[in-house]
């Protein structure tokens, strides 16, 4: 696909003064970068082929909308990644973004307006989208604002003290590698939110790594039914992503299409390095990619099409089966820390012994429920890994839908995205106050 690159005018502020050395933690965070990029690009190529031919092996709906031109579906499949067969899952969603309202009946005037819209979308998507999509809903406080009540009185309070109602996610840039032989570097703190122009990736930068801050991403678990007591499985609050040229689209003249322009971003998910009980969700994938594409039609209508592809995880909550360590921690807790010195020889000896392993408590519940019901739990109640993966894809759909819906409000605030001098400071800097 043909790409057009803007002149390298914005790169210098990011490069000068940013050549600070990476710490051990930084190097560990990006240790799996090359494999993550290669795997994500393989997944993206596979998805493009399947999507264009509409050859999804296992496709299912994810949402239902009324009076809105939107489509969404999830899928399961298999493909080759790094030379091995991988079971994958994903979702695709397409929604109308904006439509120009022009009363003119002149075809020439409408065509000119559509071309202008294409230029605006190109600038917005490739330079500003990642800066401004930290989406938060307004917070309401009916009546007078009061300090929070003591926790034991809150069930009786008529005053709402909800936490910040953030939805979707926001980005910070952390690391980059310039084209050529330069080693990876770290962005200065004052440039963390001022995301680079994505047209610079491939010309000035070989890649950049960003941290996505994820708001309110929870997976609902209802072991006794949807109307019974249930819990939520909070997903990772942040994840590291890497953007490369192969996953970015800058095509103002697409061929053989009713598109006037195509612009978009995509990224690979880096594996998390922090230890966690969670073995499922953002940062816990073996391989994953996200694609976000804006299509400007010749009518001037703008649509967004998004695709997410990842391996199907084998585990959800990975709990170590280590009763000795549990006992040592309990003894230390009950003795207010004095047991650790007495039991130190036992602890050192146990550390040299191979661990018994781990167990996925969610999968164990699924197995038990289906054993006791002869498979009815999976067949009639959806108590299965398949349904759990579907639920995750539905939650992922909600997150991305909120992100796009939130960005639309900002897109419409600016009369001309090409007029940099007239843009508010928070748009140029990426800091929403």
C-alpha positions as CSV (number, residue, x, y, z in Angstrom):
1,X,0.0,0.0,0.0
2,X,1.4,3.4,-1.0
3,X,2.3,5.7,1.9
4,X,3.1,9.3,1.9
5,X,5.4,10.8,4.5
6,X,5.3,14.3,5.8
7,X,8.6,16.2,6.0
8,X,10.6,15.4,9.1
9,X,9.8,18.7,10.9
10,X,8.6,17.4,14.3
11,X,11.3,14.9,15.2
12,X,14.1,17.2,16.6
13,X,12.4,18.1,19.9
14,X,12.0,14.4,20.7
15,X,15.6,13.5,19.9
16,X,17.6,16.3,21.3
17,X,18.4,15.8,25.0
18,X,16.6,12.5,25.1
19,X,19.7,10.3,24.9
20,X,19.5,9.2,28.5
21,X,20.6,5.7,29.3
22,X,18.1,2.9,29.8
23,X,17.9,1.3,33.2
24,X,17.8,-2.4,33.8
25,X,14.0,-2.1,34.3
26,X,13.7,-0.3,30.9
27,X,15.8,-3.0,29.2
28,X,13.8,-5.8,30.7
29,X,10.5,-4.1,29.6
30,X,11.5,-4.0,26.0
31,X,13.4,-7.3,26.0
32,X,10.7,-9.1,24.0
33,X,10.2,-6.3,21.5
34,X,11.5,-7.9,18.3
35,X,9.5,-11.0,18.7
36,X,6.4,-9.1,19.6
37,X,6.7,-7.0,16.4
38,X,7.3,-10.0,14.2
39,X,4.4,-12.0,15.7
40,X,2.0,-9.0,15.5
41,X,2.8,-8.4,11.9
42,X,2.2,-12.1,11.1
43,X,-1.2,-11.9,12.9
44,X,-2.1,-8.7,11.0
45,X,-1.2,-10.2,7.6
46,X,-3.2,-13.4,8.4
47,X,-6.2,-11.3,9.5
48,X,-6.1,-9.1,6.3
49,X,-6.2,-12.3,4.1
50,X,-9.0,-13.8,6.1
51,X,-11.0,-10.6,6.2
52,X,-10.7,-9.8,2.5
53,X,-11.8,-13.3,1.6
54,X,-14.3,-13.5,4.4
55,X,-13.1,-16.9,5.4
56,X,-13.5,-16.8,9.1
57,X,-13.7,-20.4,10.4
58,X,-15.7,-19.5,13.5
59,X,-17.5,-16.2,13.6
60,X,-20.1,-14.9,16.1
61,X,-21.8,-11.6,16.9
62,X,-20.6,-9.4,19.7
63,X,-23.2,-6.6,19.9
64,X,-26.5,-5.4,18.6
65,X,-27.3,-1.8,17.6
66,X,-30.5,-0.1,16.5
67,X,-30.8,2.8,14.1
68,X,-27.0,3.0,13.8
69,X,-24.9,1.7,10.9
70,X,-22.5,-0.4,12.9
71,X,-21.3,-3.9,12.7
72,X,-19.2,-6.0,15.1
73,X,-18.3,-9.7,15.4
74,X,-15.8,-11.9,17.2
75,X,-13.9,-14.9,15.8
76,X,-11.8,-17.9,16.6
77,X,-9.3,-19.5,14.3
78,X,-5.8,-20.9,13.8
79,X,-2.7,-19.6,12.1
80,X,1.1,-20.0,11.9
81,X,3.0,-17.7,14.2
82,X,6.8,-18.0,14.6
83,X,6.7,-21.3,12.8
84,X,4.1,-22.9,15.1
85,X,0.3,-23.3,14.9
86,X,-1.4,-20.8,17.2
87,X,-5.1,-20.8,18.3
88,X,-6.2,-17.2,18.0
89,X,-9.2,-15.1,18.8
90,X,-10.2,-11.5,17.9
91,X,-12.9,-9.1,17.1
92,X,-13.8,-6.7,14.3
93,X,-15.9,-3.6,14.7
94,X,-16.9,-1.0,12.2
95,X,-18.8,2.2,13.0
96,X,-19.8,5.5,11.4
97,X,-17.5,8.2,12.7
98,X,-18.7,11.4,11.0
99,X,-20.6,12.6,8.0
100,X,-20.3,16.1,6.5
101,X,-23.5,18.2,6.4
102,X,-23.3,20.1,3.2
103,X,-26.6,21.6,1.7
104,X,-24.9,22.1,-1.7
105,X,-26.3,20.1,-4.6
106,X,-23.1,20.7,-6.7
107,X,-21.1,17.6,-7.2
108,X,-17.9,19.7,-7.5
109,X,-18.6,21.4,-4.2
110,X,-19.3,18.1,-2.4
111,X,-16.1,16.5,-3.9
112,X,-14.0,19.5,-2.7
113,X,-15.6,19.2,0.8
114,X,-14.8,15.4,0.8
115,X,-11.2,16.1,-0.1
116,X,-10.9,18.7,2.6
117,X,-12.3,16.2,5.1
118,X,-9.8,13.6,4.0
119,X,-6.9,16.0,4.7
120,X,-8.4,16.9,8.1
121,X,-8.8,13.2,9.1
122,X,-5.3,12.4,8.0
123,X,-3.8,15.1,10.2
124,X,-6.1,14.3,13.2
125,X,-5.4,10.5,13.1
126,X,-1.7,10.5,12.4
127,X,-0.6,13.5,14.5
128,X,-3.2,14.0,17.3
129,X,-5.4,11.0,17.8
130,X,-3.1,9.3,20.3
131,X,-2.6,12.5,22.2
132,X,-6.2,13.3,22.9
133,X,-8.1,10.0,23.4
134,X,-7.8,10.0,27.2
135,X,-11.6,9.9,27.5
136,X,-13.4,10.7,30.8
137,X,-17.1,11.2,31.2
138,X,-18.3,14.2,33.1
139,X,-18.6,13.7,36.9
140,X,-21.8,14.9,38.6
141,X,-22.3,15.8,42.2
142,X,-25.9,16.6,42.9
143,X,-26.4,19.3,45.5
144,X,-23.6,20.5,47.8
145,X,-20.3,18.7,47.7
146,X,-19.6,17.0,51.0
147,X,-16.6,15.1,52.3
148,X,-16.9,11.3,52.0
149,X,-18.7,9.7,54.9
150,X,-17.0,7.0,57.0
151,X,-17.0,3.7,55.2
152,X,-19.5,2.1,57.8
153,X,-22.0,4.9,57.0
154,X,-21.7,5.0,53.3
155,X,-24.5,2.4,52.6
156,X,-26.9,4.9,54.3
157,X,-25.7,8.0,52.4
158,X,-27.8,9.6,49.7
159,X,-24.8,11.5,48.3
160,X,-22.9,10.1,45.4
161,X,-19.1,10.0,45.9
162,X,-18.2,8.0,42.8
163,X,-14.6,7.8,41.7
164,X,-13.5,9.3,38.4
165,X,-15.6,7.8,35.6
166,X,-12.8,7.2,33.1
167,X,-13.5,5.0,30.2
168,X,-11.2,3.7,27.4
169,X,-7.5,4.4,27.6
170,X,-4.8,7.0,27.1
171,X,-1.2,6.8,25.9
172,X,2.3,7.9,27.0
173,X,5.4,7.4,24.9
174,X,8.4,5.8,26.7
175,X,11.1,4.5,24.4
176,X,12.1,4.9,20.8
177,X,14.7,3.7,18.3
178,X,15.9,6.0,15.5
179,X,16.4,4.6,12.0
180,X,19.9,3.2,11.6
181,X,22.3,1.7,14.2
182,X,21.4,3.9,17.1
183,X,20.5,2.0,20.3
184,X,17.0,2.4,21.9
185,X,16.5,5.6,23.9
186,X,14.1,7.0,26.4
187,X,11.8,10.0,25.8
188,X,12.2,12.9,28.2
189,X,9.5,13.2,30.8
190,X,8.2,16.5,29.4
191,X,7.6,14.7,26.1
192,X,5.7,11.6,27.5
193,X,2.3,12.8,26.4
194,X,3.3,14.6,23.2
195,X,3.1,11.5,21.0
196,X,5.2,11.7,17.9
197,X,3.6,12.2,14.5
198,X,3.0,8.7,13.3
199,X,4.3,9.6,9.8
200,X,7.7,9.9,11.4
201,X,7.7,6.2,12.2
202,X,9.6,4.5,9.3
203,X,11.4,7.7,8.3
204,X,12.8,9.1,11.6
205,X,12.0,6.4,14.0
206,X,12.2,2.6,13.5
207,X,9.7,2.1,16.3
208,X,8.3,3.8,19.4
209,X,7.0,2.1,22.6
210,X,4.0,3.6,24.4
211,X,2.3,2.8,27.6
212,X,-1.5,2.5,27.4
213,X,-3.3,3.5,30.6
214,X,-6.4,1.3,30.7
215,X,-9.5,2.7,32.5
216,X,-12.3,0.5,33.9
217,X,-11.5,-2.7,32.0
218,X,-13.0,-5.5,34.0
219,X,-14.1,-9.0,33.1
220,X,-17.3,-10.1,34.8
221,X,-17.3,-13.5,36.4
222,X,-20.7,-14.9,37.6
223,X,-20.2,-18.5,38.7
224,X,-23.7,-18.8,40.1
225,X,-25.5,-17.1,37.2
226,X,-25.8,-13.5,35.9
227,X,-28.5,-12.5,38.4
228,X,-26.7,-14.0,41.4
229,X,-23.7,-12.7,43.4
230,X,-20.8,-12.2,41.1
231,X,-17.4,-10.7,40.9
232,X,-15.2,-8.9,38.4
233,X,-11.7,-9.7,37.3
234,X,-9.8,-6.4,36.9
235,X,-7.5,-6.5,33.9
236,X,-4.1,-4.9,33.7
237,X,-4.1,-1.1,34.4
238,X,-1.5,-0.6,31.8
239,X,0.3,-2.3,29.0
240,X,3.3,-1.6,26.8
241,X,2.7,-1.3,23.0
242,X,5.1,-0.9,20.1
243,X,4.2,1.0,16.9
244,X,6.0,0.2,13.7
245,X,5.7,1.4,10.1
246,X,4.1,-1.9,8.9
247,X,1.1,-1.4,11.2
248,X,0.5,2.3,10.2
249,X,-1.6,3.4,7.2
250,X,-1.1,6.7,5.5
251,X,-2.8,6.4,2.1
252,X,-4.4,9.5,0.7
253,X,-4.9,7.9,-2.8
254,X,-6.1,4.3,-2.3
255,X,-6.6,2.4,-5.5
256,X,-9.6,0.3,-6.6
257,X,-11.8,1.4,-3.7
258,X,-14.6,3.8,-2.9
259,X,-12.3,5.3,-0.2
260,X,-10.9,8.7,-0.8
261,X,-8.3,8.2,1.9
262,X,-7.2,5.6,4.5
263,X,-5.4,6.5,7.7
264,X,-4.7,4.5,10.8
265,X,-2.5,3.2,13.5
266,X,-1.7,-0.3,14.8
267,X,0.5,-1.7,17.5
268,X,1.9,-4.9,18.9
269,X,1.5,-5.8,22.6
270,X,4.7,-6.3,24.6
271,X,4.6,-9.1,27.2
272,X,4.3,-7.9,30.7
273,X,7.4,-8.4,32.9
274,X,5.7,-7.9,36.3
275,X,4.6,-11.0,38.1
276,X,0.9,-11.4,38.5
277,X,-1.8,-13.9,39.2
278,X,-3.5,-12.9,36.0
279,X,-2.5,-15.0,33.0
280,X,-5.1,-13.4,30.7
281,X,-5.7,-9.9,29.3
282,X,-3.6,-7.0,28.1
283,X,0.1,-7.6,28.5
284,X,-0.5,-11.3,29.1
285,X,-0.7,-12.4,25.5
286,X,1.8,-14.6,23.7
287,X,1.2,-12.5,20.6
288,X,-1.4,-9.7,19.9
289,X,-2.0,-6.8,17.6
290,X,-4.6,-4.0,17.4
291,X,-5.4,-2.1,14.2
292,X,-7.5,1.1,14.0
293,X,-8.3,2.3,10.5
294,X,-10.2,5.5,9.4
295,X,-11.8,5.3,6.0
296,X,-12.8,8.6,4.3
297,X,-15.3,7.8,1.6
298,X,-15.7,9.7,-1.7
299,X,-18.9,11.1,-0.3
300,X,-16.9,12.6,2.7
301,X,-18.4,10.1,5.1
302,X,-15.8,8.8,7.7
303,X,-15.9,5.3,9.0
304,X,-13.7,3.5,11.5
305,X,-12.8,-0.1,11.3
306,X,-10.9,-1.8,14.1
307,X,-9.5,-5.3,14.4
308,X,-7.9,-7.1,17.4
309,X,-6.1,-10.4,17.1
310,X,-4.4,-12.4,19.9
311,X,-3.6,-15.9,20.9
312,X,-6.2,-17.7,23.0
313,X,-4.8,-17.9,26.5
314,X,-4.7,-21.3,28.2
315,X,-4.9,-19.9,31.7
316,X,-6.8,-17.1,33.4
317,X,-5.7,-16.9,37.1
318,X,-2.5,-18.8,37.6
319,X,-2.1,-19.6,41.3
320,X,1.1,-21.3,42.5
321,X,0.5,-24.5,44.5
322,X,3.0,-23.8,47.2
323,X,1.7,-24.7,50.6
324,X,5.1,-24.4,52.4
325,X,5.5,-20.8,51.2
326,X,1.9,-20.0,52.2
327,X,2.6,-21.4,55.7
328,X,5.8,-19.4,56.1
329,X,4.1,-16.2,55.1
330,X,1.2,-16.9,57.5
331,X,3.6,-17.6,60.3
332,X,5.4,-14.4,59.7
333,X,2.2,-12.5,59.6
334,X,0.8,-14.0,62.8
335,X,4.2,-13.4,64.6
336,X,4.4,-9.8,63.5
337,X,7.5,-10.6,61.5
338,X,9.5,-12.4,64.1
339,X,9.0,-15.9,62.5
340,X,11.0,-15.0,59.4
341,X,14.3,-15.0,61.3
342,X,13.6,-18.3,63.1
343,X,12.3,-20.0,60.0
344,X,14.9,-18.6,57.6
345,X,16.8,-22.0,57.3
346,X,13.5,-23.7,56.3
347,X,12.8,-21.0,53.8
348,X,16.2,-21.2,52.1
349,X,16.0,-25.0,51.9
350,X,12.5,-24.8,50.4
351,X,13.7,-22.3,47.7
352,X,16.1,-25.1,46.4
353,X,13.2,-27.5,46.0
354,X,11.3,-27.6,42.7
355,X,7.9,-26.0,43.0
356,X,4.8,-28.3,42.8
357,X,3.5,-26.1,39.9
358,X,0.4,-23.9,39.6
359,X,-3.3,-24.2,39.0
360,X,-5.8,-22.1,37.1
361,X,-8.7,-21.6,39.5
362,X,-11.1,-20.4,36.8
363,X,-10.4,-23.4,34.6
364,X,-10.6,-25.7,37.6
365,X,-14.1,-24.3,38.3
366,X,-15.1,-24.8,34.7
367,X,-13.9,-28.4,34.8
368,X,-15.6,-29.2,38.1
369,X,-18.9,-27.6,36.9
370,X,-19.0,-29.6,33.7
371,X,-17.9,-32.8,35.4
372,X,-20.8,-32.5,38.0
373,X,-23.3,-31.7,35.3
374,X,-22.2,-34.0,32.5
375,X,-21.3,-31.1,30.3
376,X,-24.6,-29.2,30.7
377,X,-22.7,-26.3,32.3
378,X,-20.9,-25.5,29.1
379,X,-23.7,-26.5,26.7
380,X,-26.6,-24.6,28.4
381,X,-25.0,-22.2,30.9
382,X,-21.9,-21.1,28.9
383,X,-19.5,-22.2,31.7
384,X,-16.6,-22.7,29.4
385,X,-13.3,-21.3,28.3
386,X,-14.9,-20.5,24.9
387,X,-17.5,-18.3,26.6
388,X,-14.9,-16.7,28.8
389,X,-12.9,-15.7,25.7
390,X,-16.1,-14.3,24.1
391,X,-16.7,-12.2,27.2
392,X,-13.2,-10.8,27.0
393,X,-13.7,-9.9,23.4
394,X,-17.0,-8.2,24.3
395,X,-15.2,-6.2,27.0
396,X,-12.5,-5.3,24.5
397,X,-15.2,-4.1,22.1
398,X,-16.7,-1.8,24.7
399,X,-13.3,-0.3,25.5
400,X,-12.6,0.5,21.9
401,X,-16.1,1.8,21.2
402,X,-15.8,4.2,24.1
403,X,-12.4,5.4,22.8
404,X,-13.7,6.2,19.3
405,X,-16.9,7.8,20.7
406,X,-14.8,10.0,23.0
407,X,-12.4,11.0,20.3
408,X,-15.3,12.2,18.1
409,X,-16.2,14.9,20.6
410,X,-12.7,16.2,20.4
411,X,-12.5,15.8,16.6
412,X,-15.6,18.1,16.2
413,X,-14.2,20.8,18.6
414,X,-11.4,21.9,16.2
415,X,-12.5,23.7,13.1
416,X,-9.3,23.1,11.2
417,X,-6.8,20.5,12.3
418,X,-4.2,21.8,9.8
419,X,-4.1,25.2,11.4
420,X,-1.5,24.4,14.0
421,X,-1.2,27.9,15.3
422,X,-4.9,28.0,16.3
423,X,-4.9,24.6,18.0
424,X,-5.3,24.7,21.9
425,X,-2.2,24.0,23.9
426,X,-3.7,20.7,25.3
427,X,-4.1,19.4,21.8
428,X,-0.5,20.2,20.7
429,X,1.0,18.9,24.0
430,X,-1.2,16.0,24.6
431,X,-2.0,17.1,28.2
432,X,-5.8,17.3,28.9
433,X,-6.4,19.3,32.0
